[in-house]
Amino acid sequence: MRKNYDVIVVGGGPAGSRAAKHAAAGGARVLVLEKDREVGAPVRCAEGVGDVGLRYIARPGELKIRWIAQTITGLRFVAPDGNAVEIHHQLGYVLNRKQFDYDMAVEAADAGAEIITKACVTGLLFEDGFVTGVTANILGKEINLNSRIVIGADGVESRVGRWAKLRSHFDMHDLETCAQVTAANVDVKPDMAYFYFGTNLAPGGYAWIFPKGGGVANIGLGISGDYSGRTSPQNYLQRFLEKHFPNVSILTSVVGGVPCARALKKLSGNGVMLVGDAAHQSNPVSGGGLIRALVAAQIAGGVAAEAIRKNDVSRNVLQKYDKEWYRGEGRTHNLFYRLKEGIFKLTDEELNKTAVALNRLEPDKRNLVEMFKTALVSQPRLILDAIKVFL
């Protein structure tokens, strides 16, 4: 391990690995610091992903079978009163995220990045208004590591963002607190993803079931931060399991937060950039963040390498990343945020009526656009947003 690098990436999740890969491929000397002892573990994700998004990351011929736990061909939405609506032909996958994350890290290493696990970053180094490296605890020893650029891929609690004063904090209203188990003996259709709604079930959020094959599934829920001080998501999840799946065996459990906020206005500064949950890049409606994070990380890594080649790591150069992300994903992100706010206002009665109305349609006419148009009939200004993001 050197003491001097062009780029240090804080966080060895898929966003960190993707940024490292593209920075290293562009000629930068890159170091990835991961606080956990193993890349890809523990899994803090429901593991669902759409086919279109995944194929943006994995070009034809690169989609690895070992990433896929289960192919999904339909969605089942369950209203508060139990009435269900099924939408088919929504191709997606439930991933083996541990394997996926591991492979992302291998790709970064193959491109030339160094990766160190059990490396806890404890602070940033500064000089003349620029971030110039990190302090880290590695094998019990506190050391300084210098770099031209630091990329924060350190998740929803991003300390890099706070230390760099990039205003990465958000209101509790925009934080979904989540709990999830991976369970065996789950009796559901293996090719269907399930979503449950209701104020008593998951206020300000929803519950999900993502099958992984062989009777195993991820079962979880998220609630709005507005409600997290009343009852924990673990308690809501326990009630859900007792009602719907009393005989399952719990294999793993995880809790955490998901940012469902507006796009972060400033993604970079002098010598620093943020990607993934650290940059609030999760979809505000679904909470899914994998593909958006990978898209952002690819841009960030390429811009970082370009800045190193130019010998200019000022925000004036690094903000090319901000601009490219906003031209692509950022504008759509804020449309999704407005949709989230509209959905948040829906009552259980309105959700029940939505299910009834959708079930009156022929199965081949049911899709996500129709679902949002029906649910948001009392908020017509948001219907155009739904059409923009789904068509």
C-alpha positions in Angstrom: 0.0 0.0 0.0 1.3 3.4 -1.0 0.8 6.6 1.0 -0.1 8.6 -2.1 -2.9 8.0 -4.6 -4.7 9.9 -7.3 -8.1 8.8 -6.0 -9.2 7.2 -2.7 -12.7 5.7 -2.7 -14.4 5.4 0.7 -16.7 2.4 0.6 -16.4 -0.9 -1.3 -20.0 -1.4 -2.2 -21.0 -1.5 -5.9 -21.0 2.3 -6.3 -17.5 2.5 -4.8 -16.2 -0.3 -6.9 -17.7 1.1 -10.1 -16.2 4.5 -9.5 -12.8 2.9 -8.7 -13.0 0.8 -11.9 -13.6 3.7 -14.2 -11.1 6.0 -12.5 -8.4 3.3 -12.7 -9.3 2.5 -16.3 -8.7 6.1 -17.0 -5.2 5.9 -15.7 -5.6 7.0 -12.1 -3.9 5.3 -9.1 -6.9 4.2 -7.1 -7.4 2.9 -3.5 -10.7 1.6 -2.2 -11.2 1.5 1.6 -14.0 -0.8 2.9 -14.8 -0.7 6.6 -16.3 -4.2 6.7 -14.2 -7.3 6.7 -15.6 -8.6 3.4 -16.8 -6.9 0.2 -20.5 -7.6 -0.3 -21.4 -8.6 3.3 -23.6 -8.0 5.1 -26.2 -7.5 2.3 -28.2 -4.4 3.1 -30.6 -4.5 0.2 -33.9 -6.1 -1.0 -31.9 -7.2 -4.1 -34.5 -6.4 -6.7 -33.5 -4.8 -10.0 -35.1 -4.2 -13.4 -33.9 -5.8 -16.5 -33.4 -2.5 -18.4 -31.3 -1.1 -15.6 -29.2 -4.1 -15.1 -28.4 -4.4 -18.8 -27.2 -0.8 -18.8 -24.5 -1.9 -16.4 -23.9 -5.4 -18.0 -23.7 -5.1 -21.7 -24.9 -8.1 -23.9 -22.8 -11.1 -23.0 -21.7 -9.6 -19.6 -24.8 -10.5 -17.6 -23.5 -13.2 -15.3 -25.9 -16.0 -14.4 -24.5 -16.3 -10.9 -25.8 -12.8 -10.2 -29.4 -13.9 -10.7 -31.3 -15.6 -7.8 -34.7 -15.4 -9.5 -36.2 -13.9 -12.6 -39.3 -11.8 -12.0 -42.1 -11.5 -14.7 -44.8 -9.7 -12.7 -45.7 -7.4 -9.8 -48.5 -7.9 -7.3 -49.8 -4.9 -5.4 -51.9 -5.5 -2.4 -54.2 -2.6 -1.1 -54.9 -2.0 2.6 -58.2 -4.0 2.3 -56.4 -7.0 0.8 -57.6 -6.4 -2.8 -54.7 -7.3 -5.1 -53.7 -6.1 -8.5 -51.3 -8.0 -10.8 -49.2 -6.4 -13.5 -47.3 -8.8 -15.8 -44.5 -8.3 -18.3 -42.4 -6.3 -15.9 -39.2 -8.2 -16.3 -36.7 -7.9 -13.5 -34.5 -10.0 -11.2 -33.8 -10.7 -7.6 -30.0 -10.6 -7.3 -27.4 -12.5 -5.3 -26.1 -9.2 -4.1 -23.1 -10.7 -2.2 -21.9 -12.2 -5.5 -22.8 -9.1 -7.5 -20.9 -6.8 -5.1 -17.9 -9.2 -5.0 -17.7 -9.2 -8.8 -17.9 -5.4 -9.0 -14.9 -5.3 -6.7 -13.0 -7.8 -8.8 -13.7 -5.7 -11.9 -12.2 -2.7 -10.1 -9.2 -4.7 -9.1 -8.7 -6.0 -12.6 -8.8 -2.4 -13.8 -5.9 -1.6 -11.4 -7.5 -0.4 -8.2 -6.2 -1.5 -4.8 -8.8 -2.7 -2.3 -8.4 -2.9 1.5 -11.0 -4.3 3.8 -11.4 -3.6 7.6 -10.2 -0.1 6.8 -12.2 2.5 8.7 -11.9 6.1 7.4 -11.9 8.4 10.4 -11.5 11.8 8.7 -10.5 13.9 5.7 -7.3 15.7 5.1 -7.5 19.3 3.9 -5.1 21.8 2.4 -5.9 25.3 1.1 -9.6 24.5 0.8 -9.1 21.2 -1.0 -9.6 17.7 0.3 -6.2 16.0 0.0 -6.7 12.6 1.5 -8.1 10.6 4.4 -7.1 9.4 7.9 -7.9 5.8 8.4 -7.6 3.0 10.9 -6.1 0.0 9.3 -5.3 -3.1 11.3 -5.5 -1.0 14.5 -3.1 1.7 13.2 -4.1 5.3 12.4 -2.5 6.5 9.2 -2.7 9.3 6.8 -3.3 8.5 3.1 -2.9 11.3 0.5 -4.9 11.7 -2.7 -5.9 14.2 -5.2 -9.6 13.2 -5.1 -11.7 11.4 -2.4 -14.9 9.8 -3.6 -17.4 9.2 -0.9 -19.4 6.0 -1.5 -20.0 5.5 2.2 -23.8 5.1 2.3 -26.7 6.9 3.7 -24.8 8.0 6.8 -22.0 9.4 4.7 -19.4 11.0 6.9 -17.4 12.1 3.8 -20.3 14.3 2.8 -20.5 15.9 6.2 -16.8 16.3 6.6 -16.5 18.0 3.2 -19.5 20.2 4.0 -21.5 19.1 1.0 -24.8 19.4 2.9 -25.6 15.7 2.5 -27.9 15.7 5.5 -31.7 15.3 5.0 -34.9 15.6 7.0 -36.3 12.5 8.7 -39.3 12.8 6.4 -37.1 11.8 3.5 -35.5 8.8 5.3 -37.2 5.4 5.1 -36.3 3.3 8.1 -36.4 -0.4 7.0 -36.2 -3.9 8.4 -35.8 -7.1 6.3 -35.4 -10.8 6.8 -34.4 -13.5 4.4 -36.7 -16.4 5.2 -37.2 -20.0 4.1 -40.5 -21.8 3.6 -42.1 -18.8 2.0 -45.1 -19.8 -0.1 -45.4 -17.3 -2.9 -45.3 -17.3 -6.7 -41.5 -17.5 -7.4 -41.7 -15.2 -10.4 -43.8 -12.5 -8.8 -42.6 -9.5 -6.6 -45.1 -8.5 -4.0 -45.9 -5.1 -2.5 -48.3 -4.4 0.4 -49.6 -1.0 1.4 -51.5 0.4 4.4 -51.2 2.9 7.2 -51.3 0.2 9.8 -48.9 -2.0 7.9 -46.2 0.4 6.9 -47.1 4.1 7.3 -45.5 6.3 4.6 -44.0 3.2 3.0 -44.7 -0.4 2.0 -43.8 -4.0 2.6 -42.2 -6.2 0.0 -41.6 -9.9 -0.8 -38.8 -10.6 -3.3 -38.5 -14.4 -4.0 -35.1 -15.9 -4.4 -36.1 -19.4 -5.5 -36.5 -22.6 -3.5 -39.0 -21.2 -1.1 -36.5 -18.5 0.0 -37.4 -14.8 -0.1 -36.5 -11.4 1.1 -39.4 -10.0 3.2 -39.2 -6.5 4.5 -40.8 -3.1 4.9 -39.9 0.5 5.2 -41.7 3.3 7.0 -41.4 7.1 6.6 -39.1 8.8 9.1 -42.2 10.8 10.1 -43.4 7.7 11.9 -40.2 6.0 13.0 -40.3 7.5 16.4 -43.6 5.7 17.3 -43.0 2.1 16.4 -39.8 0.6 15.0 -39.9 -1.1 11.5 -38.9 -4.3 13.2 -42.2 -4.3 15.1 -44.2 -3.6 12.0 -42.3 -6.4 10.2 -42.9 -8.8 13.0 -46.7 -8.1 12.8 -46.6 -8.6 9.0 -44.8 -12.0 9.3 -47.1 -13.2 12.0 -50.1 -12.4 9.9 -49.0 -13.6 6.5 -46.0 -16.0 7.1 -46.2 -17.4 10.6 -44.3 -20.6 9.7 -41.2 -19.2 8.0 -37.7 -19.7 9.2 -35.6 -16.6 9.5 -32.2 -17.0 7.9 -30.8 -13.4 8.2 -32.1 -10.1 9.5 -31.0 -6.6 8.6 -32.1 -3.0 9.5 -31.1 0.3 8.0 -32.1 3.6 6.4 -32.8 4.5 2.8 -32.7 8.1 1.5 -35.9 9.0 -0.4 -34.9 12.6 -0.8 -34.6 15.2 -3.6 -31.4 15.0 -5.6 -28.4 16.4 -3.8 -27.8 19.9 -5.2 -24.0 19.6 -4.9 -22.3 16.3 -5.7 -18.7 17.5 -5.7 -16.3 20.0 -4.2 -12.6 20.7 -4.4 -11.0 17.3 -4.4 -14.2 15.4 -3.4 -17.2 13.7 -4.9 -20.2 11.7 -3.6 -22.0 8.7 -5.2 -24.8 6.4 -4.3 -26.8 6.7 -1.1 -24.2 9.3 0.1 -25.4 11.5 -2.8 -29.2 10.7 -2.2 -29.4 8.8 -5.5 -31.9 6.2 -4.5 -35.3 6.3 -6.3 -37.5 8.3 -4.0 -40.6 6.2 -4.8 -39.2 2.7 -4.5 -36.1 3.3 -2.5 -34.2 1.2 -5.0 -30.7 2.7 -5.5 -28.4 0.1 -7.2 -28.6 1.1 -10.8 -28.7 4.8 -10.2 -25.7 4.5 -8.0 -23.8 2.5 -10.6 -24.7 5.0 -13.3 -23.5 7.9 -11.1 -20.3 6.1 -10.1 -19.4 5.4 -13.7 -19.7 9.1 -14.5 -17.8 10.1 -11.4 -14.9 7.7 -12.0 -14.5 8.9 -15.5 -14.6 12.5 -14.5 -12.1 11.9 -11.7 -9.6 10.2 -14.1 -10.0 13.2 -16.5 -9.4 15.7 -13.7 -6.2 13.8 -12.7 -5.0 13.9 -16.3 -5.7 17.6 -16.5 -3.9 18.1 -13.1 -6.9 20.1 -11.9 -9.2 18.6 -9.2 -11.1 21.8 -8.4 -14.8 21.9 -8.3 -14.8 23.7 -11.6 -13.6 20.5 -13.2 -15.2 17.9 -11.0 -18.7 19.5 -11.4 -18.8 18.0 -14.8 -20.0 14.9 -12.9 -22.8 16.9 -11.4 -23.9 18.2 -14.7 -23.8 14.8 -16.5 -25.7 13.1 -13.8 -28.4 15.8 -13.7 -28.8 15.8 -17.5 -29.5 12.1 -17.3 -30.8 10.7 -14.0 -31.1 13.9 -11.9 -34.1 15.4 -13.5 -36.0 12.1 -13.5 -35.0 11.7 -9.8 -36.8 14.9 -8.9 -39.9 13.9 -10.8 -39.9 10.7 -8.8 -39.6 12.8 -5.6 -42.7 14.7 -6.5 -44.5 11.5 -7.2 -43.4 10.2 -3.8 -44.8 13.2 -2.1 -48.1 12.7 -3.9 -48.3 9.0 -3.0 -47.5 9.9 0.6 -50.7 11.8 0.8 -52.9 8.9 -0.4 -55.3 7.5 2.2 -56.0 3.8 2.6 -59.5 4.4 1.1 -57.9 6.0 -2.0 -55.5 3.1 -2.3 -58.4 0.6 -2.0 -60.3 2.5 -4.8 -57.2 2.4 -7.0 -57.0 -1.3 -6.7 -60.7 -1.7 -7.6 -60.3 0.6 -10.7 -57.2 -1.2 -12.0 -58.9 -4.6 -11.7 -61.6 -3.3 -14.0 -59.0 -3.0 -16.7 -58.1 -5.9 -19.0 -54.9 -7.5 -17.7 -52.9 -6.4 -20.7 -53.9 -2.8 -20.1 -52.6 -2.7 -16.5 -49.2 -1.1 -16.2 -47.3 1.3 -14.0 -48.5 4.4 -15.9 -52.1 3.4 -15.5 -51.5 2.6 -11.8 -50.1 6.1 -11.1 -52.7 7.8 -13.2 -55.5 6.0 -11.3 -53.9 6.6 -7.9 -53.2 10.3 -8.5 -56.5 11.2 -10.1 -57.0 13.8 -7.4 -53.5 15.3 -8.1 -53.6 15.7 -11.9 -50.4 17.8 -12.0 -48.5 14.6 -10.9 -50.0 12.4 -13.7 -47.8 14.2 -16.3 -44.7 13.4 -14.1 -45.7 9.7 -14.0 -46.0 9.7 -17.8 -42.6 11.3 -18.2 -40.8 8.8 -16.0 -42.5 5.6 -17.1 -42.8 6.2 -20.9 
